[in-house]
Amino acid sequence: MSGFDYYDYVNGLNENKLVAEMEKLNKRLFKTNPTSPIYTQLTNMIQMAQEAYNDILTSQRIKAEDKVLDIGETDHITYTPDYTKEDIVNAYIEVYTKKKPGEPGTRQ
């Protein structure tokens, strides 16, 4: 089975079969000589199976979190303050003279 075929295979398994597949691969890995090319192939297969398993877990978590809460409807009210020139001047005075808000503004 080529790597691509195995990728398709593990991504087609359900969660329980995927766990069983990873257990089977790990048992084979422990019996394999680490210098053997089969050892590398098994580690790659385990990695593919683990990634497929992580995808399943992620999709389950997203489905659980991806529920829309119905919070009702809200009215949209647009409020535009009526700034007179005096209000704007006083706001600038407060900023540039570092006076406390509400204190009378002084022009210099």
Distance bins in CASP14 RR format, pairs under 12 A and 6 or more apart:
PFRMAT RR
TARGET T0000
AUTHOR 0000-0000-0000
RMODE 2
METHOD distances of the structure
MODEL  1
1 7 0 0 0 0 1 0 0 0 0 0 0
1 8 0 0 0 0 1 0 0 0 0 0 0
1 9 1 0 0 1 0 0 0 0 0 0 0
1 10 0 0 0 0 0 1 0 0 0 0 0
1 41 0 0 0 0 1 0 0 0 0 0 0
1 44 0 0 0 0 0 1 0 0 0 0 0
1 45 0 0 0 0 1 0 0 0 0 0 0
1 48 0 0 0 0 0 1 0 0 0 0 0
2 8 0 0 0 0 1 0 0 0 0 0 0
2 9 0 0 0 0 0 1 0 0 0 0 0
2 41 0 0 0 0 0 1 0 0 0 0 0
2 44 0 0 0 0 0 1 0 0 0 0 0
2 45 0 0 0 0 0 1 0 0 0 0 0
2 48 0 0 0 0 0 1 0 0 0 0 0
3 9 0 0 0 0 1 0 0 0 0 0 0
3 10 0 0 0 0 1 0 0 0 0 0 0
3 11 0 0 0 0 0 1 0 0 0 0 0
3 41 0 0 0 0 1 0 0 0 0 0 0
3 44 1 0 0 1 0 0 0 0 0 0 0
3 45 1 0 0 1 0 0 0 0 0 0 0
3 47 0 0 0 0 0 1 0 0 0 0 0
3 48 1 0 0 1 0 0 0 0 0 0 0
3 49 0 0 0 0 0 1 0 0 0 0 0
4 10 0 0 0 0 0 1 0 0 0 0 0
4 11 0 0 0 0 0 1 0 0 0 0 0
4 44 0 0 0 0 0 1 0 0 0 0 0
4 48 0 0 0 0 1 0 0 0 0 0 0
5 11 0 0 0 0 0 1 0 0 0 0 0
5 12 0 0 0 0 0 1 0 0 0 0 0
5 45 0 0 0 0 0 1 0 0 0 0 0
5 48 0 0 0 0 0 1 0 0 0 0 0
6 12 0 0 0 0 0 1 0 0 0 0 0
6 13 0 0 0 0 0 1 0 0 0 0 0
6 21 0 0 0 0 1 0 0 0 0 0 0
6 25 0 0 0 0 0 1 0 0 0 0 0
6 41 0 0 0 0 1 0 0 0 0 0 0
6 42 0 0 0 0 0 1 0 0 0 0 0
6 44 0 0 0 0 1 0 0 0 0 0 0
6 45 1 0 1 0 0 0 0 0 0 0 0
6 46 0 0 0 0 0 1 0 0 0 0 0
6 47 0 0 0 0 0 1 0 0 0 0 0
6 48 1 0 0 1 0 0 0 0 0 0 0
6 49 0 0 0 0 1 0 0 0 0 0 0
6 51 0 0 0 0 0 1 0 0 0 0 0
6 52 0 0 0 0 1 0 0 0 0 0 0
7 13 0 0 0 0 0 1 0 0 0 0 0
7 44 0 0 0 0 0 1 0 0 0 0 0
7 45 0 0 0 0 1 0 0 0 0 0 0
7 47 0 0 0 0 0 1 0 0 0 0 0
7 48 1 0 1 0 0 0 0 0 0 0 0
7 49 0 0 0 0 1 0 0 0 0 0 0
7 51 0 0 0 0 1 0 0 0 0 0 0
7 52 1 0 0 1 0 0 0 0 0 0 0
7 55 0 0 0 0 0 1 0 0 0 0 0
8 48 0 0 0 0 1 0 0 0 0 0 0
8 52 0 0 0 0 1 0 0 0 0 0 0
9 17 0 0 0 0 0 1 0 0 0 0 0
9 18 0 0 0 0 0 1 0 0 0 0 0
9 21 0 0 0 0 1 0 0 0 0 0 0
9 25 0 0 0 0 0 1 0 0 0 0 0
9 45 0 0 0 0 1 0 0 0 0 0 0
9 48 0 0 0 0 1 0 0 0 0 0 0
9 49 0 0 0 0 1 0 0 0 0 0 0
9 52 0 0 0 0 1 0 0 0 0 0 0
10 17 0 0 0 0 1 0 0 0 0 0 0
10 18 1 0 0 1 0 0 0 0 0 0 0
10 19 0 0 0 0 0 1 0 0 0 0 0
10 20 0 0 0 0 0 1 0 0 0 0 0
10 21 1 0 0 1 0 0 0 0 0 0 0
10 22 0 0 0 0 1 0 0 0 0 0 0
10 24 0 0 0 0 0 1 0 0 0 0 0
10 25 0 0 0 0 1 0 0 0 0 0 0
10 44 0 0 0 0 0 1 0 0 0 0 0
10 45 1 0 0 1 0 0 0 0 0 0 0
10 46 0 0 0 0 1 0 0 0 0 0 0
10 47 0 0 0 0 0 1 0 0 0 0 0
10 48 1 0 1 0 0 0 0 0 0 0 0
10 49 1 0 1 0 0 0 0 0 0 0 0
10 50 0 0 0 0 1 0 0 0 0 0 0
10 51 0 0 0 0 1 0 0 0 0 0 0
10 52 1 0 1 0 0 0 0 0 0 0 0
10 53 0 0 0 0 1 0 0 0 0 0 0
10 54 0 0 0 0 0 1 0 0 0 0 0
10 55 0 0 0 0 1 0 0 0 0 0 0
10 56 0 0 0 0 0 1 0 0 0 0 0
11 17 0 0 0 0 0 1 0 0 0 0 0
11 18 0 0 0 0 1 0 0 0 0 0 0
11 21 0 0 0 0 0 1 0 0 0 0 0
11 48 0 0 0 0 1 0 0 0 0 0 0
11 49 0 0 0 0 1 0 0 0 0 0 0
11 50 0 0 0 0 0 1 0 0 0 0 0
11 51 0 0 0 0 1 0 0 0 0 0 0
11 52 1 0 1 0 0 0 0 0 0 0 0
11 53 0 0 0 0 0 1 0 0 0 0 0
11 54 0 0 0 0 0 1 0 0 0 0 0
11 55 1 0 0 1 0 0 0 0 0 0 0
11 56 0 0 0 0 1 0 0 0 0 0 0
11 59 0 0 0 0 0 1 0 0 0 0 0
12 18 0 0 0 0 1 0 0 0 0 0 0
12 21 0 0 0 0 0 1 0 0 0 0 0
12 48 0 0 0 0 0 1 0 0 0 0 0
12 49 0 0 0 0 0 1 0 0 0 0 0
12 52 1 0 0 1 0 0 0 0 0 0 0
12 53 0 0 0 0 0 1 0 0 0 0 0
12 55 0 0 0 0 0 1 0 0 0 0 0
12 56 0 0 0 0 1 0 0 0 0 0 0
13 19 0 0 0 0 1 0 0 0 0 0 0
13 20 0 0 0 0 1 0 0 0 0 0 0
13 21 1 0 0 1 0 0 0 0 0 0 0
13 22 0 0 0 0 1 0 0 0 0 0 0
13 24 0 0 0 0 0 1 0 0 0 0 0
13 48 0 0 0 0 0 1 0 0 0 0 0
13 49 0 0 0 0 1 0 0 0 0 0 0
13 52 1 0 0 1 0 0 0 0 0 0 0
13 53 0 0 0 0 1 0 0 0 0 0 0
13 55 0 0 0 0 0 1 0 0 0 0 0
13 56 0 0 0 0 1 0 0 0 0 0 0
14 20 0 0 0 0 0 1 0 0 0 0 0
14 21 0 0 0 0 0 1 0 0 0 0 0
14 52 0 0 0 0 0 1 0 0 0 0 0
14 53 0 0 0 0 0 1 0 0 0 0 0
14 56 1 0 0 1 0 0 0 0 0 0 0
14 59 0 0 0 0 0 1 0 0 0 0 0
14 60 0 0 0 0 0 1 0 0 0 0 0
15 21 0 0 0 0 0 1 0 0 0 0 0
15 22 0 0 0 0 0 1 0 0 0 0 0
15 49 0 0 0 0 0 1 0 0 0 0 0
15 52 0 0 0 0 1 0 0 0 0 0 0
15 53 1 0 0 1 0 0 0 0 0 0 0
15 54 0 0 0 0 0 1 0 0 0 0 0
15 55 0 0 0 0 0 1 0 0 0 0 0
15 56 1 0 1 0 0 0 0 0 0 0 0
15 57 0 0 0 0 1 0 0 0 0 0 0
15 58 0 0 0 0 0 1 0 0 0 0 0
15 59 0 0 0 0 0 1 0 0 0 0 0
15 60 0 0 0 0 1 0 0 0 0 0 0
16 22 0 0 0 0 0 1 0 0 0 0 0
16 23 0 0 0 0 0 1 0 0 0 0 0
16 53 0 0 0 0 0 1 0 0 0 0 0
16 56 0 0 0 0 0 1 0 0 0 0 0
17 23 0 0 0 0 0 1 0 0 0 0 0
17 24 0 0 0 0 0 1 0 0 0 0 0
17 49 0 0 0 0 0 1 0 0 0 0 0
17 52 0 0 0 0 0 1 0 0 0 0 0
17 53 0 0 0 0 0 1 0 0 0 0 0
17 56 0 0 0 0 0 1 0 0 0 0 0
18 24 0 0 0 0 0 1 0 0 0 0 0
18 25 0 0 0 0 0 1 0 0 0 0 0
18 45 0 0 0 0 0 1 0 0 0 0 0
18 46 0 0 0 0 0 1 0 0 0 0 0
18 48 0 0 0 0 0 1 0 0 0 0 0
18 49 1 0 0 1 0 0 0 0 0 0 0
18 50 0 0 0 0 1 0 0 0 0 0 0
18 51 0 0 0 0 0 1 0 0 0 0 0
18 52 1 0 1 0 0 0 0 0 0 0 0
18 53 1 0 1 0 0 0 0 0 0 0 0
18 54 0 0 0 0 0 1 0 0 0 0 0
18 55 0 0 0 0 1 0 0 0 0 0 0
18 56 1 0 0 1 0 0 0 0 0 0 0
18 57 0 0 0 0 0 1 0 0 0 0 0
19 25 0 0 0 0 0 1 0 0 0 0 0
19 26 0 0 0 0 0 1 0 0 0 0 0
19 49 0 0 0 0 1 0 0 0 0 0 0
19 50 0 0 0 0 0 1 0 0 0 0 0
19 52 0 0 0 0 0 1 0 0 0 0 0
19 53 1 0 0 1 0 0 0 0 0 0 0
19 56 0 0 0 0 1 0 0 0 0 0 0
19 57 0 0 0 0 0 1 0 0 0 0 0
20 26 0 0 0 0 0 1 0 0 0 0 0
20 27 0 0 0 0 0 1 0 0 0 0 0
20 49 0 0 0 0 0 1 0 0 0 0 0
20 53 0 0 0 0 0 1 0 0 0 0 0
21 27 0 0 0 0 0 1 0 0 0 0 0
21 28 0 0 0 0 0 1 0 0 0 0 0
21 42 0 0 0 0 0 1 0 0 0 0 0
21 45 0 0 0 0 1 0 0 0 0 0 0
21 46 0 0 0 0 1 0 0 0 0 0 0
21 48 0 0 0 0 1 0 0 0 0 0 0
21 49 1 0 1 0 0 0 0 0 0 0 0
21 50 0 0 0 0 0 1 0 0 0 0 0
21 52 0 0 0 0 1 0 0 0 0 0 0
21 53 0 0 0 0 1 0 0 0 0 0 0
22 28 0 0 0 0 0 1 0 0 0 0 0
22 29 0 0 0 0 0 1 0 0 0 0 0
22 42 0 0 0 0 0 1 0 0 0 0 0
22 43 0 0 0 0 0 1 0 0 0 0 0
22 45 0 0 0 0 1 0 0 0 0 0 0
22 46 1 0 0 1 0 0 0 0 0 0 0
22 47 0 0 0 0 0 1 0 0 0 0 0
22 48 0 0 0 0 1 0 0 0 0 0 0
22 49 1 0 1 0 0 0 0 0 0 0 0
22 50 1 0 0 1 0 0 0 0 0 0 0
22 51 0 0 0 0 0 1 0 0 0 0 0
22 52 0 0 0 0 1 0 0 0 0 0 0
22 53 1 0 0 1 0 0 0 0 0 0 0
22 54 0 0 0 0 0 1 0 0 0 0 0
22 56 0 0 0 0 0 1 0 0 0 0 0
23 29 0 0 0 0 0 1 0 0 0 0 0
23 30 0 0 0 0 0 1 0 0 0 0 0
23 46 0 0 0 0 0 1 0 0 0 0 0
23 49 0 0 0 0 1 0 0 0 0 0 0
23 50 0 0 0 0 0 1 0 0 0 0 0
23 53 0 0 0 0 0 1 0 0 0 0 0
24 30 0 0 0 0 0 1 0 0 0 0 0
24 31 0 0 0 0 0 1 0 0 0 0 0
24 42 0 0 0 0 0 1 0 0 0 0 0
24 45 0 0 0 0 1 0 0 0 0 0 0
24 46 0 0 0 0 1 0 0 0 0 0 0
24 49 0 0 0 0 1 0 0 0 0 0 0
25 31 0 0 0 0 0 1 0 0 0 0 0
25 32 0 0 0 0 0 1 0 0 0 0 0
25 38 0 0 0 0 0 1 0 0 0 0 0
25 39 0 0 0 0 0 1 0 0 0 0 0
25 41 0 0 0 0 0 1 0 0 0 0 0
25 42 1 0 1 0 0 0 0 0 0 0 0
25 43 0 0 0 0 1 0 0 0 0 0 0
25 44 0 0 0 0 0 1 0 0 0 0 0
25 45 1 0 1 0 0 0 0 0 0 0 0
25 46 1 0 1 0 0 0 0 0 0 0 0
25 47 0 0 0 0 1 0 0 0 0 0 0
25 48 0 0 0 0 1 0 0 0 0 0 0
25 49 1 0 0 1 0 0 0 0 0 0 0
25 50 0 0 0 0 1 0 0 0 0 0 0
25 53 0 0 0 0 0 1 0 0 0 0 0
26 32 0 0 0 0 0 1 0 0 0 0 0
26 42 0 0 0 0 1 0 0 0 0 0 0
26 43 0 0 0 0 1 0 0 0 0 0 0
26 45 0 0 0 0 0 1 0 0 0 0 0
26 46 1 0 0 1 0 0 0 0 0 0 0
26 47 0 0 0 0 0 1 0 0 0 0 0
26 49 0 0 0 0 1 0 0 0 0 0 0
26 50 0 0 0 0 0 1 0 0 0 0 0
27 42 0 0 0 0 0 1 0 0 0 0 0
27 46 0 0 0 0 0 1 0 0 0 0 0
28 36 0 0 0 0 0 1 0 0 0 0 0
28 38 0 0 0 0 1 0 0 0 0 0 0
28 39 0 0 0 0 1 0 0 0 0 0 0
28 41 0 0 0 0 0 1 0 0 0 0 0
28 42 1 0 1 0 0 0 0 0 0 0 0
28 43 0 0 0 0 0 1 0 0 0 0 0
28 45 0 0 0 0 1 0 0 0 0 0 0
28 46 0 0 0 0 1 0 0 0 0 0 0
29 36 0 0 0 0 0 1 0 0 0 0 0
29 38 0 0 0 0 1 0 0 0 0 0 0
29 39 1 0 0 1 0 0 0 0 0 0 0
29 40 0 0 0 0 0 1 0 0 0 0 0
29 41 0 0 0 0 1 0 0 0 0 0 0
29 42 1 0 1 0 0 0 0 0 0 0 0
29 43 1 0 0 1 0 0 0 0 0 0 0
29 44 0 0 0 0 0 1 0 0 0 0 0
29 45 0 0 0 0 1 0 0 0 0 0 0
29 46 1 0 0 1 0 0 0 0 0 0 0
29 47 0 0 0 0 0 1 0 0 0 0 0
29 49 0 0 0 0 0 1 0 0 0 0 0
30 39 0 0 0 0 0 1 0 0 0 0 0
30 42 0 0 0 0 1 0 0 0 0 0 0
30 43 0 0 0 0 0 1 0 0 0 0 0
30 46 0 0 0 0 0 1 0 0 0 0 0
31 38 0 0 0 0 0 1 0 0 0 0 0
31 39 0 0 0 0 0 1 0 0 0 0 0
31 42 0 0 0 0 1 0 0 0 0 0 0
32 38 1 0 1 0 0 0 0 0 0 0 0
32 39 1 0 1 0 0 0 0 0 0 0 0
32 40 0 0 0 0 1 0 0 0 0 0 0
32 41 0 0 0 0 1 0 0 0 0 0 0
32 42 1 0 0 1 0 0 0 0 0 0 0
32 43 0 0 0 0 1 0 0 0 0 0 0
32 45 0 0 0 0 0 1 0 0 0 0 0
32 46 0 0 0 0 0 1 0 0 0 0 0
33 39 1 0 0 1 0 0 0 0 0 0 0
33 40 0 0 0 0 0 1 0 0 0 0 0
33 42 0 0 0 0 0 1 0 0 0 0 0
34 40 0 0 0 0 1 0 0 0 0 0 0
34 42 0 0 0 0 0 1 0 0 0 0 0
34 43 0 0 0 0 1 0 0 0 0 0 0
36 42 0 0 0 0 1 0 0 0 0 0 0
36 43 0 0 0 0 0 1 0 0 0 0 0
37 43 0 0 0 0 0 1 0 0 0 0 0
37 44 0 0 0 0 0 1 0 0 0 0 0
38 44 0 0 0 0 0 1 0 0 0 0 0
38 45 0 0 0 0 0 1 0 0 0 0 0
39 45 0 0 0 0 0 1 0 0 0 0 0
39 46 0 0 0 0 0 1 0 0 0 0 0
40 46 0 0 0 0 0 1 0 0 0 0 0
40 47 0 0 0 0 0 1 0 0 0 0 0
41 47 0 0 0 0 0 1 0 0 0 0 0
41 48 0 0 0 0 0 1 0 0 0 0 0
42 48 0 0 0 0 0 1 0 0 0 0 0
42 49 0 0 0 0 0 1 0 0 0 0 0
43 49 0 0 0 0 0 1 0 0 0 0 0
43 50 0 0 0 0 0 1 0 0 0 0 0
44 50 0 0 0 0 0 1 0 0 0 0 0
44 51 0 0 0 0 0 1 0 0 0 0 0
45 51 0 0 0 0 0 1 0 0 0 0 0
45 52 0 0 0 0 0 1 0 0 0 0 0
46 52 0 0 0 0 0 1 0 0 0 0 0
46 53 0 0 0 0 0 1 0 0 0 0 0
47 53 0 0 0 0 0 1 0 0 0 0 0
47 54 0 0 0 0 0 1 0 0 0 0 0
48 54 0 0 0 0 0 1 0 0 0 0 0
48 55 0 0 0 0 0 1 0 0 0 0 0
49 55 0 0 0 0 0 1 0 0 0 0 0
49 56 0 0 0 0 0 1 0 0 0 0 0
50 56 0 0 0 0 0 1 0 0 0 0 0
50 57 0 0 0 0 0 1 0 0 0 0 0
51 57 0 0 0 0 0 1 0 0 0 0 0
51 58 0 0 0 0 0 1 0 0 0 0 0
52 58 0 0 0 0 0 1 0 0 0 0 0
52 59 0 0 0 0 0 1 0 0 0 0 0
53 59 0 0 0 0 0 1 0 0 0 0 0
53 60 0 0 0 0 0 1 0 0 0 0 0
54 60 0 0 0 0 0 1 0 0 0 0 0
54 61 0 0 0 0 0 1 0 0 0 0 0
55 61 0 0 0 0 0 1 0 0 0 0 0
55 62 0 0 0 0 0 1 0 0 0 0 0
56 62 0 0 0 0 0 1 0 0 0 0 0
56 63 0 0 0 0 0 1 0 0 0 0 0
57 63 0 0 0 0 0 1 0 0 0 0 0
57 64 0 0 0 0 0 1 0 0 0 0 0
58 64 0 0 0 0 0 1 0 0 0 0 0
58 65 0 0 0 0 0 1 0 0 0 0 0
58 66 0 0 0 0 0 1 0 0 0 0 0
59 65 0 0 0 0 0 1 0 0 0 0 0
59 66 0 0 0 0 1 0 0 0 0 0 0
60 66 0 0 0 0 0 1 0 0 0 0 0
81 87 0 0 0 0 1 0 0 0 0 0 0
81 88 0 0 0 0 0 1 0 0 0 0 0
81 91 0 0 0 0 0 1 0 0 0 0 0
82 88 0 0 0 0 0 1 0 0 0 0 0
83 89 0 0 0 0 0 1 0 0 0 0 0
83 90 0 0 0 0 0 1 0 0 0 0 0
83 91 0 0 0 0 1 0 0 0 0 0 0
83 92 0 0 0 0 0 1 0 0 0 0 0
84 90 0 0 0 0 1 0 0 0 0 0 0
84 91 0 0 0 0 0 1 0 0 0 0 0
85 91 0 0 0 0 0 1 0 0 0 0 0
85 92 0 0 0 0 0 1 0 0 0 0 0
86 92 0 0 0 0 0 1 0 0 0 0 0
86 93 0 0 0 0 0 1 0 0 0 0 0
86 104 0 0 0 0 0 1 0 0 0 0 0
86 105 0 0 0 0 0 1 0 0 0 0 0
86 107 0 0 0 0 0 1 0 0 0 0 0
87 93 0 0 0 0 0 1 0 0 0 0 0
87 94 0 0 0 0 0 1 0 0 0 0 0
87 102 0 0 0 0 0 1 0 0 0 0 0
87 105 0 0 0 0 0 1 0 0 0 0 0
88 94 0 0 0 0 0 1 0 0 0 0 0
88 95 0 0 0 0 0 1 0 0 0 0 0
89 95 0 0 0 0 0 1 0 0 0 0 0
89 96 0 0 0 0 0 1 0 0 0 0 0
89 97 0 0 0 0 0 1 0 0 0 0 0
89 105 0 0 0 0 1 0 0 0 0 0 0
89 106 0 0 0 0 0 1 0 0 0 0 0
89 107 1 0 0 1 0 0 0 0 0 0 0
89 108 0 0 0 0 0 1 0 0 0 0 0
90 96 0 0 0 0 0 1 0 0 0 0 0
90 97 0 0 0 0 0 1 0 0 0 0 0
90 99 0 0 0 0 1 0 0 0 0 0 0
90 101 0 0 0 0 1 0 0 0 0 0 0
90 102 0 0 0 0 1 0 0 0 0 0 0
90 103 0 0 0 0 1 0 0 0 0 0 0
90 104 0 0 0 0 1 0 0 0 0 0 0
90 105 1 0 1 0 0 0 0 0 0 0 0
90 106 0 0 0 0 1 0 0 0 0 0 0
90 107 0 0 0 0 1 0 0 0 0 0 0
91 97 0 0 0 0 0 1 0 0 0 0 0
91 99 0 0 0 0 0 1 0 0 0 0 0
91 101 0 0 0 0 1 0 0 0 0 0 0
91 102 0 0 0 0 0 1 0 0 0 0 0
91 105 0 0 0 0 0 1 0 0 0 0 0
92 98 0 0 0 0 0 1 0 0 0 0 0
92 99 0 0 0 0 0 1 0 0 0 0 0
92 105 0 0 0 0 1 0 0 0 0 0 0
92 107 0 0 0 0 0 1 0 0 0 0 0
93 99 1 0 0 1 0 0 0 0 0 0 0
93 100 0 0 0 0 0 1 0 0 0 0 0
93 101 0 0 0 0 0 1 0 0 0 0 0
93 102 0 0 0 0 0 1 0 0 0 0 0
93 103 0 0 0 0 1 0 0 0 0 0 0
93 104 0 0 0 0 1 0 0 0 0 0 0
93 105 1 0 1 0 0 0 0 0 0 0 0
93 106 1 0 0 1 0 0 0 0 0 0 0
93 107 1 0 0 1 0 0 0 0 0 0 0
93 108 0 0 0 0 1 0 0 0 0 0 0
94 100 1 0 0 1 0 0 0 0 0 0 0
94 101 1 0 1 0 0 0 0 0 0 0 0
94 102 1 0 0 1 0 0 0 0 0 0 0
94 103 1 0 0 1 0 0 0 0 0 0 0
94 104 0 0 0 0 0 1 0 0 0 0 0
94 105 1 0 0 1 0 0 0 0 0 0 0
94 106 0 0 0 0 0 1 0 0 0 0 0
95 101 0 0 0 0 0 1 0 0 0 0 0
95 105 0 0 0 0 0 1 0 0 0 0 0
96 105 0 0 0 0 0 1 0 0 0 0 0
96 106 0 0 0 0 0 1 0 0 0 0 0
96 107 0 0 0 0 0 1 0 0 0 0 0
96 108 0 0 0 0 0 1 0 0 0 0 0
97 103 0 0 0 0 1 0 0 0 0 0 0
97 104 0 0 0 0 0 1 0 0 0 0 0
97 105 1 0 0 1 0 0 0 0 0 0 0
97 106 1 0 0 1 0 0 0 0 0 0 0
97 107 0 0 0 0 1 0 0 0 0 0 0
97 108 0 0 0 0 1 0 0 0 0 0 0
98 105 0 0 0 0 0 1 0 0 0 0 0
99 105 1 0 0 1 0 0 0 0 0 0 0
99 106 1 0 0 1 0 0 0 0 0 0 0
END
